[in-house]
Amino acid sequence: MRARVFVTLKPSVFDPQGRTIAEALHSLGYANVDDVRQGKYFELDLQTEEASAARKIAAEVADKVLANPVIESYKIEVD
Amino acid sequence: MRARVFVTLKPSVFDPQGRTIAEALHSLGYANVDDVRQGKYFELDLQTEEASAARKIAAEVADKVLANPVIESYKIEVD
């Protein structure tokens, strides 16, 4: 199965990279872009056929390796 | 509306960062992780209420700024 993990900074944490992208887009004429948040995206190919097992592994891996739980939150999708 | 853009390296492009994460996970005992691909994730807050307009803006922005179409592909979700 494939698990997809999205890691983003928590809403309360300032995101200078996203801010810079938003300003670049404004200077390119995209005035209708209010805000940009940048995060990380991971695709994990897992040797399991059970969605619940895949989700459990992905959550463990996200907690330990992929995200910093102090400043980042993550979401998991399994398919 | 919020558009979410996922940028990943094309399947034919080697992903050393993902490879390194996969090896780190193996050394931590996650033998059932076959492969990891790392990408970028963007959330765009857009001043539009039409999903089709939001998708169009996000695709333009992804082509011009967020992704390098030579080596990367992207997917867009709008909600």
Backbone of each chain as nested JSON, in Angstrom:
{
  "chains": [
    {"id": "A", "residues": [
      {"number": 1, "name": "MET", "atoms": {"N": [0.839, -1.191, 0.0], "CA": [0.0, 0.0, 0.0], "C": [0.877, 1.243, 0.0]}},
      {"number": 2, "name": "ARG", "atoms": {"N": [0.261, 2.319, -0.419], "CA": [0.995, 3.583, -0.425], "C": [0.382, 4.538, 0.597]}},
      {"number": 3, "name": "ALA", "atoms": {"N": [1.241, 5.072, 1.472], "CA": [0.788, 6.086, 2.428], "C": [1.389, 7.425, 2.022]}},
      {"number": 4, "name": "ARG", "atoms": {"N": [0.568, 8.461, 2.092], "CA": [1.043, 9.793, 1.746], "C": [0.998, 10.648, 3.014]}},
      {"number": 5, "name": "VAL", "atoms": {"N": [2.122, 11.263, 3.343], "CA": [2.223, 12.058, 4.562], "C": [2.469, 13.516, 4.18]}},
      {"number": 6, "name": "PHE", "atoms": {"N": [1.627, 14.412, 4.683], "CA": [1.792, 15.857, 4.449], "C": [2.22, 16.487, 5.765]}},
      {"number": 7, "name": "VAL", "atoms": {"N": [3.339, 17.155, 5.767], "CA": [3.827, 17.811, 6.978], "C": [3.78, 19.319, 6.764]}},
      {"number": 8, "name": "THR", "atoms": {"N": [3.114, 20.028, 7.656], "CA": [3.093, 21.497, 7.567], "C": [3.448, 22.089, 8.916]}},
      {"number": 9, "name": "LEU", "atoms": {"N": [3.959, 23.307, 8.881], "CA": [4.169, 24.039, 10.128], "C": [2.81, 24.262, 10.784]}},
      {"number": 10, "name": "LYS", "atoms": {"N": [2.767, 24.223, 12.121], "CA": [1.513, 24.512, 12.819], "C": [1.061, 25.928, 12.484]}},
      {"number": 11, "name": "PRO", "atoms": {"N": [-0.251, 26.172, 12.51], "CA": [-0.75, 27.499, 12.098], "C": [-0.137, 28.652, 12.907]}},
      {"number": 12, "name": "SER", "atoms": {"N": [0.238, 28.379, 14.157], "CA": [0.793, 29.454, 14.991], "C": [2.261, 29.745, 14.689]}},
      {"number": 13, "name": "VAL", "atoms": {"N": [2.9, 28.901, 13.874], "CA": [4.334, 29.077, 13.585], "C": [4.489, 29.876, 12.299]}},
      {"number": 14, "name": "PHE", "atoms": {"N": [5.313, 30.911, 12.349], "CA": [5.548, 31.754, 11.18], "C": [6.263, 30.959, 10.088]}},
      {"number": 15, "name": "ASP", "atoms": {"N": [5.841, 31.137, 8.85], "CA": [6.378, 30.367, 7.726], "C": [7.03, 31.327, 6.725]}},
      {"number": 16, "name": "PRO", "atoms": {"N": [8.302, 31.679, 6.939], "CA": [8.945, 32.677, 6.08], "C": [9.048, 32.239, 4.617]}},
      {"number": 17, "name": "GLN", "atoms": {"N": [9.206, 30.932, 4.393], "CA": [9.33, 30.422, 3.027], "C": [8.006, 30.631, 2.267]}},
      {"number": 18, "name": "GLY", "atoms": {"N": [6.91, 30.303, 2.938], "CA": [5.599, 30.524, 2.336], "C": [5.334, 31.999, 2.09]}},
      {"number": 19, "name": "ARG", "atoms": {"N": [5.718, 32.828, 3.062], "CA": [5.558, 34.287, 2.952], "C": [6.307, 34.812, 1.714]}},
      {"number": 20, "name": "THR", "atoms": {"N": [7.539, 34.31, 1.529], "CA": [8.361, 34.743, 0.399], "C": [7.725, 34.338, -0.925]}},
      {"number": 21, "name": "ILE", "atoms": {"N": [7.178, 33.126, -0.971], "CA": [6.498, 32.67, -2.193], "C": [5.297, 33.569, -2.476]}},
      {"number": 22, "name": "ALA", "atoms": {"N": [4.511, 33.881, -1.418], "CA": [3.337, 34.735, -1.601], "C": [3.756, 36.099, -2.153]}},
      {"number": 23, "name": "GLU", "atoms": {"N": [4.852, 36.662, -1.62], "CA": [5.307, 37.974, -2.103], "C": [5.792, 37.884, -3.553]}},
      {"number": 24, "name": "ALA", "atoms": {"N": [6.48, 36.79, -3.884], "CA": [6.93, 36.601, -5.268], "C": [5.729, 36.538, -6.205]}},
      {"number": 25, "name": "LEU", "atoms": {"N": [4.67, 35.839, -5.776], "CA": [3.48, 35.726, -6.618], "C": [2.788, 37.075, -6.775]}},
      {"number": 26, "name": "HIS", "atoms": {"N": [2.76, 37.863, -5.684], "CA": [2.172, 39.207, -5.808], "C": [2.947, 40.033, -6.822]}},
      {"number": 27, "name": "SER", "atoms": {"N": [4.278, 39.942, -6.767], "CA": [5.081, 40.75, -7.688], "C": [4.938, 40.252, -9.125]}},
      {"number": 28, "name": "LEU", "atoms": {"N": [4.494, 38.999, -9.301], "CA": [4.225, 38.478, -10.654], "C": [2.805, 38.794, -11.115]}},
      {"number": 29, "name": "GLY", "atoms": {"N": [2.03, 39.478, -10.256], "CA": [0.698, 39.889, -10.653], "C": [-0.434, 39.031, -10.111]}},
      {"number": 30, "name": "TYR", "atoms": {"N": [-0.116, 38.033, -9.279], "CA": [-1.168, 37.185, -8.7], "C": [-1.666, 37.82, -7.402]}},
      {"number": 31, "name": "ALA", "atoms": {"N": [-2.457, 38.904, -7.547], "CA": [-2.923, 39.637, -6.371], "C": [-3.965, 38.842, -5.605]}},
      {"number": 32, "name": "ASN", "atoms": {"N": [-4.582, 37.847, -6.247], "CA": [-5.635, 37.087, -5.572], "C": [-5.122, 35.889, -4.772]}},
      {"number": 33, "name": "VAL", "atoms": {"N": [-3.803, 35.828, -4.587], "CA": [-3.246, 34.807, -3.688], "C": [-3.081, 35.456, -2.311]}},
      {"number": 34, "name": "ASP", "atoms": {"N": [-3.905, 35.047, -1.36], "CA": [-3.871, 35.658, -0.034], "C": [-2.657, 35.216, 0.764]}},
      {"number": 35, "name": "ASP", "atoms": {"N": [-2.429, 33.912, 0.788], "CA": [-1.374, 33.398, 1.648], "C": [-0.89, 32.075, 1.09]}},
      {"number": 36, "name": "VAL", "atoms": {"N": [0.376, 31.751, 1.363], "CA": [0.946, 30.469, 0.95], "C": [1.613, 29.852, 2.177]}},
      {"number": 37, "name": "ARG", "atoms": {"N": [1.383, 28.562, 2.371], "CA": [2.108, 27.823, 3.417], "C": [2.854, 26.701, 2.71]}},
      {"number": 38, "name": "GLN", "atoms": {"N": [4.146, 26.578, 3.033], "CA": [4.907, 25.488, 2.417], "C": [5.089, 24.353, 3.403]}},
      {"number": 39, "name": "GLY", "atoms": {"N": [5.034, 23.146, 2.9], "CA": [5.261, 21.981, 3.745], "C": [6.034, 20.92, 2.994]}},
      {"number": 40, "name": "LYS", "atoms": {"N": [6.089, 19.743, 3.578], "CA": [6.787, 18.627, 2.965], "C": [5.779, 17.527, 2.657]}},
      {"number": 41, "name": "TYR", "atoms": {"N": [6.118, 16.729, 1.668], "CA": [5.215, 15.678, 1.193], "C": [6.029, 14.405, 1.024]}},
      {"number": 42, "name": "PHE", "atoms": {"N": [5.543, 13.309, 1.567], "CA": [6.259, 12.044, 1.466], "C": [5.316, 10.959, 0.962]}},
      {"number": 43, "name": "GLU", "atoms": {"N": [5.81, 10.148, 0.047], "CA": [5.083, 8.945, -0.376], "C": [5.852, 7.734, 0.143]}},
      {"number": 44, "name": "LEU", "atoms": {"N": [5.187, 6.915, 0.936], "CA": [5.818, 5.713, 1.482], "C": [5.198, 4.493, 0.824]}},
      {"number": 45, "name": "ASP", "atoms": {"N": [6.039, 3.664, 0.189], "CA": [5.56, 2.382, -0.344], "C": [5.759, 1.334, 0.736]}},
      {"number": 46, "name": "LEU", "atoms": {"N": [4.664, 0.741, 1.202], "CA": [4.73, -0.158, 2.349], "C": [4.358, -1.577, 1.952]}},
      {"number": 47, "name": "GLN", "atoms": {"N": [5.073, -2.546, 2.561], "CA": [4.803, -3.968, 2.314], "C": [3.673, -4.443, 3.202]}},
      {"number": 48, "name": "THR", "atoms": {"N": [2.491, -3.898, 3.029], "CA": [1.348, -4.392, 3.781], "C": [0.102, -4.159, 2.941]}},
      {"number": 49, "name": "GLU", "atoms": {"N": [-0.884, -5.018, 3.108], "CA": [-2.112, -4.863, 2.329], "C": [-3.259, -4.318, 3.181]}},
      {"number": 50, "name": "GLU", "atoms": {"N": [-2.966, -4.047, 4.455], "CA": [-4.015, -3.556, 5.346], "C": [-3.891, -2.053, 5.538]}},
      {"number": 51, "name": "ALA", "atoms": {"N": [-4.973, -1.339, 5.26], "CA": [-4.94, 0.119, 5.39], "C": [-4.629, 0.546, 6.821]}},
      {"number": 52, "name": "SER", "atoms": {"N": [-5.183, -0.18, 7.805], "CA": [-4.974, 0.238, 9.195], "C": [-3.508, 0.057, 9.595]}},
      {"number": 53, "name": "ALA", "atoms": {"N": [-2.888, -1.034, 9.128], "CA": [-1.469, -1.254, 9.436], "C": [-0.611, -0.185, 8.752]}},
      {"number": 54, "name": "ALA", "atoms": {"N": [-0.948, 0.127, 7.497], "CA": [-0.194, 1.139, 6.76], "C": [-0.285, 2.485, 7.466]}},
      {"number": 55, "name": "ARG", "atoms": {"N": [-1.485, 2.812, 7.932], "CA": [-1.68, 4.094, 8.616], "C": [-0.868, 4.139, 9.917]}},
      {"number": 56, "name": "LYS", "atoms": {"N": [-0.816, 3.006, 10.625], "CA": [-0.09, 2.948, 11.898], "C": [1.42, 3.151, 11.651]}},
      {"number": 57, "name": "ILE", "atoms": {"N": [1.952, 2.446, 10.648], "CA": [3.381, 2.594, 10.338], "C": [3.678, 4.036, 9.94]}},
      {"number": 58, "name": "ALA", "atoms": {"N": [2.829, 4.598, 9.071], "CA": [3.071, 5.959, 8.583], "C": [3.044, 6.965, 9.741]}},
      {"number": 59, "name": "ALA", "atoms": {"N": [2.122, 6.765, 10.688], "CA": [2.025, 7.69, 11.817], "C": [3.274, 7.597, 12.705]}},
      {"number": 60, "name": "GLU", "atoms": {"N": [3.745, 6.371, 12.928], "CA": [4.962, 6.184, 13.727], "C": [6.157, 6.868, 13.078]}},
      {"number": 61, "name": "VAL", "atoms": {"N": [6.296, 6.61, 11.754], "CA": [7.414, 7.162, 11.001], "C": [7.343, 8.694, 10.979]}},
      {"number": 62, "name": "ALA", "atoms": {"N": [6.127, 9.22, 10.831], "CA": [5.966, 10.678, 10.809], "C": [6.363, 11.27, 12.152]}},
      {"number": 63, "name": "ASP", "atoms": {"N": [5.94, 10.62, 13.242], "CA": [6.271, 11.118, 14.585], "C": [7.769, 11.085, 14.84]}},
      {"number": 64, "name": "LYS", "atoms": {"N": [8.418, 10.006, 14.401], "CA": [9.827, 9.816, 14.749], "C": [10.782, 10.52, 13.814]}},
      {"number": 65, "name": "VAL", "atoms": {"N": [10.463, 10.535, 12.508], "CA": [11.465, 10.935, 11.511], "C": [11.016, 12.107, 10.635]}},
      {"number": 66, "name": "LEU", "atoms": {"N": [9.78, 12.056, 10.149], "CA": [9.414, 12.984, 9.08], "C": [8.999, 14.363, 9.582]}},
      {"number": 67, "name": "ALA", "atoms": {"N": [8.42, 14.417, 10.789], "CA": [7.926, 15.701, 11.29], "C": [8.541, 16.015, 12.645]}},
      {"number": 68, "name": "ASN", "atoms": {"N": [8.64, 17.285, 12.947], "CA": [9.045, 17.737, 14.274], "C": [7.769, 18.134, 15.012]}},
      {"number": 69, "name": "PRO", "atoms": {"N": [7.293, 17.277, 15.929], "CA": [5.966, 17.515, 16.512], "C": [5.874, 18.802, 17.341]}},
      {"number": 70, "name": "VAL", "atoms": {"N": [7.009, 19.402, 17.654], "CA": [6.963, 20.668, 18.406], "C": [6.401, 21.798, 17.538]}},
      {"number": 71, "name": "ILE", "atoms": {"N": [6.816, 21.848, 16.279], "CA": [6.4, 22.965, 15.429], "C": [5.598, 22.526, 14.204]}},
      {"number": 72, "name": "GLU", "atoms": {"N": [5.531, 21.222, 13.95], "CA": [4.865, 20.764, 12.734], "C": [3.714, 19.813, 13.056]}},
      {"number": 73, "name": "SER", "atoms": {"N": [2.719, 19.809, 12.191], "CA": [1.666, 18.802, 12.288], "C": [1.65, 18.041, 10.97]}},
      {"number": 74, "name": "TYR", "atoms": {"N": [1.018, 16.877, 10.984], "CA": [1.001, 16.098, 9.746], "C": [-0.358, 15.463, 9.544]}},
      {"number": 75, "name": "LYS", "atoms": {"N": [-0.603, 15.116, 8.288], "CA": [-1.826, 14.409, 7.903], "C": [-1.42, 13.19, 7.097]}},
      {"number": 76, "name": "ILE", "atoms": {"N": [-2.201, 12.125, 7.216], "CA": [-1.852, 10.886, 6.504], "C": [-3.029, 10.449, 5.644]}},
      {"number": 77, "name": "GLU", "atoms": {"N": [-2.744, 10.068, 4.416], "CA": [-3.748, 9.436, 3.549], "C": [-3.2, 8.103, 3.083]}},
      {"number": 78, "name": "VAL", "atoms": {"N": [-4.049, 7.111, 3.036], "CA": [-3.608, 5.773, 2.627], "C": [-4.427, 5.338, 1.424]}},
      {"number": 79, "name": "ASP", "atoms": {"N": [-3.741, 4.816, 0.394], "CA": [-4.51, 4.233, -0.723], "C": [-3.774, 3.043, -1.339]}}
    ]},
    {"id": "B", "residues": [
      {"number": 1, "name": "MET", "atoms": {"N": [-11.017, 30.212, -1.548], "CA": [-10.836, 28.766, -1.631], "C": [-9.379, 28.423, -1.357]}},
      {"number": 2, "name": "ARG", "atoms": {"N": [-9.193, 27.181, -0.971], "CA": [-7.834, 26.719, -0.718], "C": [-7.442, 25.683, -1.77]}},
      {"number": 3, "name": "ALA", "atoms": {"N": [-6.29, 25.925, -2.408], "CA": [-5.752, 24.95, -3.355], "C": [-4.519, 24.313, -2.724]}},
      {"number": 4, "name": "ARG", "atoms": {"N": [-4.417, 23.006, -2.885], "CA": [-3.261, 22.29, -2.353], "C": [-2.47, 21.721, -3.531]}},
      {"number": 5, "name": "VAL", "atoms": {"N": [-1.184, 22.021, -3.567], "CA": [-0.327, 21.596, -4.681], "C": [0.735, 20.64, -4.144]}},
      {"number": 6, "name": "PHE", "atoms": {"N": [0.825, 19.446, -4.724], "CA": [1.845, 18.466, -4.36], "C": [2.834, 18.377, -5.505]}},
      {"number": 7, "name": "VAL", "atoms": {"N": [4.082, 18.623, -5.221], "CA": [5.119, 18.552, -6.255], "C": [6.034, 17.375, -5.932]}},
      {"number": 8, "name": "THR", "atoms": {"N": [6.201, 16.472, -6.904], "CA": [7.134, 15.359, -6.697], "C": [8.066, 15.256, -7.892]}},
      {"number": 9, "name": "LEU", "atoms": {"N": [9.229, 14.682, -7.665], "CA": [10.115, 14.371, -8.777], "C": [9.415, 13.36, -9.675]}},
      {"number": 10, "name": "LYS", "atoms": {"N": [9.631, 13.462, -10.987], "CA": [9.061, 12.469, -11.903], "C": [9.609, 11.082, -11.554]}},
      {"number": 11, "name": "PRO", "atoms": {"N": [8.822, 10.043, -11.827], "CA": [9.254, 8.69, -11.43], "C": [10.622, 8.3, -12.002]}},
      {"number": 12, "name": "SER", "atoms": {"N": [10.976, 8.839, -13.167], "CA": [12.253, 8.471, -13.784], "C": [13.442, 9.199, -13.164]}},
      {"number": 13, "name": "VAL", "atoms": {"N": [13.169, 10.179, -12.305], "CA": [14.264, 10.968, -11.721], "C": [14.646, 10.38, -10.368]}},
      {"number": 14, "name": "PHE", "atoms": {"N": [15.933, 10.166, -10.158], "CA": [16.429, 9.595, -8.904], "C": [16.195, 10.582, -7.763]}},
      {"number": 15, "name": "ASP", "atoms": {"N": [15.749, 10.071, -6.618], "CA": [15.402, 10.909, -5.473], "C": [16.3, 10.547, -4.286]}},
      {"number": 16, "name": "PRO", "atoms": {"N": [17.5, 11.138, -4.211], "CA": [18.453, 10.741, -3.167], "C": [17.939, 11.031, -1.752]}},
      {"number": 17, "name": "GLN", "atoms": {"N": [17.141, 12.091, -1.606], "CA": [16.617, 12.434, -0.286], "C": [15.646, 11.344, 0.204]}},
      {"number": 18, "name": "GLY", "atoms": {"N": [14.765, 10.913, -0.702], "CA": [13.845, 9.834, -0.359], "C": [14.577, 8.543, -0.06]}},
      {"number": 19, "name": "ARG", "atoms": {"N": [15.598, 8.262, -0.867], "CA": [16.429, 7.055, -0.681], "C": [17.069, 7.068, 0.716]}},
      {"number": 20, "name": "THR", "atoms": {"N": [17.588, 8.241, 1.113], "CA": [18.243, 8.37, 2.417], "C": [17.242, 8.147, 3.543]}},
      {"number": 21, "name": "ILE", "atoms": {"N": [16.023, 8.694, 3.38], "CA": [14.991, 8.493, 4.401], "C": [14.652, 7.004, 4.503]}},
      {"number": 22, "name": "ALA", "atoms": {"N": [14.517, 6.333, 3.343], "CA": [14.194, 4.895, 3.347], "C": [15.285, 4.112, 4.073]}},
      {"number": 23, "name": "GLU", "atoms": {"N": [16.56, 4.469, 3.831], "CA": [17.652, 3.752, 4.497], "C": [17.646, 4.02, 6.002]}},
      {"number": 24, "name": "ALA", "atoms": {"N": [17.353, 5.266, 6.377], "CA": [17.276, 5.591, 7.803], "C": [16.17, 4.777, 8.465]}},
      {"number": 25, "name": "LEU", "atoms": {"N": [15.034, 4.629, 7.771], "CA": [13.924, 3.867, 8.338], "C": [14.287, 2.385, 8.462]}},
      {"number": 26, "name": "HIS", "atoms": {"N": [15.008, 1.857, 7.465], "CA": [15.443, 0.459, 7.563], "C": [16.341, 0.28, 8.78]}},
      {"number": 27, "name": "SER", "atoms": {"N": [17.257, 1.228, 8.991], "CA": [18.179, 1.086, 10.121], "C": [17.457, 1.258, 11.454]}},
      {"number": 28, "name": "LEU", "atoms": {"N": [16.27, 1.88, 11.436], "CA": [15.461, 1.99, 12.657], "C": [14.543, 0.782, 12.841]}},
      {"number": 29, "name": "GLY", "atoms": {"N": [14.595, -0.173, 11.903], "CA": [13.812, -1.394, 12.055], "C": [12.545, -1.449, 11.222]}},
      {"number": 30, "name": "TYR", "atoms": {"N": [12.299, -0.444, 10.398], "CA": [11.098, -0.46, 9.552], "C": [11.417, -1.166, 8.236]}},
      {"number": 31, "name": "ALA", "atoms": {"N": [11.531, -2.494, 8.305], "CA": [11.92, -3.258, 7.12], "C": [10.795, -3.289, 6.095]}},
      {"number": 32, "name": "ASN", "atoms": {"N": [9.573, -3.017, 6.508], "CA": [8.444, -3.101, 5.574], "C": [8.198, -1.8, 4.799]}},
      {"number": 33, "name": "VAL", "atoms": {"N": [9.132, -0.855, 4.888], "CA": [9.056, 0.337, 4.046], "C": [9.885, 0.072, 2.795]}},
      {"number": 34, "name": "ASP", "atoms": {"N": [9.208, -0.091, 1.66], "CA": [9.907, -0.43, 0.417], "C": [10.655, 0.763, -0.144]}},
      {"number": 35, "name": "ASP", "atoms": {"N": [9.962, 1.893, -0.226], "CA": [10.565, 3.04, -0.892], "C": [9.923, 4.309, -0.35]}},
      {"number": 36, "name": "VAL", "atoms": {"N": [10.682, 5.4, -0.382], "CA": [10.164, 6.701, 0.031], "C": [10.483, 7.707, -1.071]}},
      {"number": 37, "name": "ARG", "atoms": {"N": [9.495, 8.524, -1.424], "CA": [9.746, 9.644, -2.348], "C": [9.402, 10.919, -1.595]}},
      {"number": 38, "name": "GLN", "atoms": {"N": [10.315, 11.895, -1.652], "CA": [10.019, 13.158, -0.981], "C": [9.603, 14.208, -1.997]}},
      {"number": 39, "name": "GLY", "atoms": {"N": [8.67, 15.041, -1.609], "CA": [8.242, 16.128, -2.477], "C": [7.955, 17.37, -1.674]}},
      {"number": 40, "name": "LYS", "atoms": {"N": [7.334, 18.335, -2.323], "CA": [6.973, 19.587, -1.66], "C": [5.46, 19.723, -1.656]}},
      {"number": 41, "name": "TYR", "atoms": {"N": [4.973, 20.456, -0.688], "CA": [3.532, 20.599, -0.493], "C": [3.24, 22.076, -0.254]}},
      {"number": 42, "name": "PHE", "atoms": {"N": [2.285, 22.616, -0.978], "CA": [1.939, 24.028, -0.837], "C": [0.441, 24.174, -0.613]}},
      {"number": 43, "name": "GLU", "atoms": {"N": [0.066, 25.031, 0.31], "CA": [-1.334, 25.413, 0.476], "C": [-1.475, 26.861, 0.044]}},
      {"number": 44, "name": "LEU", "atoms": {"N": [-2.337, 27.098, -0.933], "CA": [-2.55, 28.455, -1.43], "C": [-3.945, 28.913, -1.006]}},
      {"number": 45, "name": "ASP", "atoms": {"N": [-4.017, 30.028, -0.287], "CA": [-5.32, 30.629, 0.033], "C": [-5.641, 31.632, -1.061]}},
      {"number": 46, "name": "LEU", "atoms": {"N": [-6.735, 31.392, -1.77], "CA": [-7.045, 32.202, -2.948], "C": [-8.331, 32.994, -2.75]}},
      {"number": 47, "name": "GLN", "atoms": {"N": [-8.332, 34.222, -3.272], "CA": [-9.521, 35.082, -3.192], "C": [-10.469, 34.775, -4.334]}},
      {"number": 48, "name": "THR", "atoms": {"N": [-10.997, 33.575, -4.354], "CA": [-11.992, 33.243, -5.363], "C": [-12.913, 32.19, -4.774]}},
      {"number": 49, "name": "GLU", "atoms": {"N": [-14.154, 32.18, -5.205], "CA": [-15.1, 31.194, -4.683], "C": [-15.391, 30.102, -5.704]}},
      {"number": 50, "name": "GLU", "atoms": {"N": [-14.738, 30.181, -6.88], "CA": [-14.995, 29.189, -7.926], "C": [-13.877, 28.166, -7.973]}},
      {"number": 51, "name": "ALA", "atoms": {"N": [-14.234, 26.899, -7.866], "CA": [-13.223, 25.842, -7.869], "C": [-12.429, 25.843, -9.17]}},
      {"number": 52, "name": "SER", "atoms": {"N": [-13.121, 26.105, -10.31], "CA": [-12.408, 26.04, -11.59], "C": [-11.386, 27.168, -11.695]}},
      {"number": 53, "name": "ALA", "atoms": {"N": [-11.752, 28.366, -11.198], "CA": [-10.801, 29.482, -11.22], "C": [-9.624, 29.194, -10.293]}},
      {"number": 54, "name": "ALA", "atoms": {"N": [-9.914, 28.643, -9.118], "CA": [-8.846, 28.331, -8.158], "C": [-7.877, 27.315, -8.756]}},
      {"number": 55, "name": "ARG", "atoms": {"N": [-8.439, 26.309, -9.436], "CA": [-7.59, 25.285, -10.053], "C": [-6.713, 25.889, -11.143]}},
      {"number": 56, "name": "LYS", "atoms": {"N": [-7.291, 26.825, -11.914], "CA": [-6.536, 27.453, -13.006], "C": [-5.364, 28.269, -12.444]}},
      {"number": 57, "name": "ILE", "atoms": {"N": [-5.647, 29.077, -11.424], "CA": [-4.575, 29.883, -10.826], "C": [-3.491, 28.971, -10.253]}},
      {"number": 58, "name": "ALA", "atoms": {"N": [-3.912, 27.919, -9.529], "CA": [-2.937, 27.026, -8.905], "C": [-2.061, 26.35, -9.962]}},
      {"number": 59, "name": "ALA", "atoms": {"N": [-2.654, 25.962, -11.083], "CA": [-1.88, 25.293, -12.133], "C": [-0.86, 26.261, -12.749]}},
      {"number": 60, "name": "GLU", "atoms": {"N": [-1.284, 27.498, -12.97], "CA": [-0.368, 28.509, -13.517], "C": [0.81, 28.736, -12.581]}},
      {"number": 61, "name": "VAL", "atoms": {"N": [0.478, 28.917, -11.293], "CA": [1.498, 29.181, -10.279], "C": [2.447, 27.987, -10.151]}},
      {"number": 62, "name": "ALA", "atoms": {"N": [1.891, 26.775, -10.213], "CA": [2.73, 25.578, -10.11], "C": [3.68, 25.505, -11.298]}},
      {"number": 63, "name": "ASP", "atoms": {"N": [3.167, 25.799, -12.5], "CA": [4.013, 25.751, -13.696], "C": [5.124, 26.785, -13.634]}},
      {"number": 64, "name": "LYS", "atoms": {"N": [4.784, 27.99, -13.17], "CA": [5.749, 29.088, -13.24], "C": [6.718, 29.125, -12.064]}},
      {"number": 65, "name": "VAL", "atoms": {"N": [6.229, 28.799, -10.86], "CA": [7.021, 29.077, -9.666], "C": [7.287, 27.843, -8.804]}},
      {"number": 66, "name": "LEU", "atoms": {"N": [6.263, 27.036, -8.585], "CA": [6.389, 26.012, -7.54], "C": [7.104, 24.751, -8.017]}},
      {"number": 67, "name": "ALA", "atoms": {"N": [6.974, 24.416, -9.291], "CA": [7.559, 23.173, -9.782], "C": [8.477, 23.457, -10.962]}},
      {"number": 68, "name": "ASN", "atoms": {"N": [9.459, 22.599, -11.128], "CA": [10.318, 22.636, -12.311], "C": [9.811, 21.557, -13.26]}},
      {"number": 69, "name": "PRO", "atoms": {"N": [9.087, 21.957, -14.321], "CA": [8.41, 20.941, -15.15], "C": [9.364, 19.989, -15.871]}},
      {"number": 70, "name": "VAL", "atoms": {"N": [10.651, 20.307, -15.902], "CA": [11.604, 19.393, -16.547], "C": [11.759, 18.115, -15.726]}},
      {"number": 71, "name": "ILE", "atoms": {"N": [11.839, 18.249, -14.408], "CA": [12.096, 17.068, -13.573], "C": [10.974, 16.77, -12.574]}},
      {"number": 72, "name": "GLU", "atoms": {"N": [10.014, 17.685, -12.451], "CA": [8.987, 17.488, -11.432], "C": [7.593, 17.457, -12.057]}},
      {"number": 73, "name": "SER", "atoms": {"N": [6.699, 16.737, -11.417], "CA": [5.283, 16.8, -11.806], "C": [4.5, 17.259, -10.578]}},
      {"number": 74, "name": "TYR", "atoms": {"N": [3.276, 17.713, -10.811], "CA": [2.496, 18.186, -9.667], "C": [1.051, 17.743, -9.792]}},
      {"number": 75, "name": "LYS", "atoms": {"N": [0.388, 17.739, -8.645], "CA": [-1.038, 17.427, -8.572], "C": [-1.704, 18.54, -7.794]}},
      {"number": 76, "name": "ILE", "atoms": {"N": [-2.941, 18.85, -8.153], "CA": [-3.658, 19.941, -7.49], "C": [-4.971, 19.415, -6.929]}},
      {"number": 77, "name": "GLU", "atoms": {"N": [-5.269, 19.788, -5.694], "CA": [-6.587, 19.522, -5.11], "C": [-7.16, 20.841, -4.635]}},
      {"number": 78, "name": "VAL", "atoms": {"N": [-8.457, 21.026, -4.844], "CA": [-9.098, 22.28, -4.465], "C": [-10.222, 21.975, -3.482]}},
      {"number": 79, "name": "ASP", "atoms": {"N": [-10.282, 22.724, -2.373], "CA": [-11.447, 22.567, -1.481], "C": [-11.812, 23.894, -0.819]}}
    ]}
  ]
}
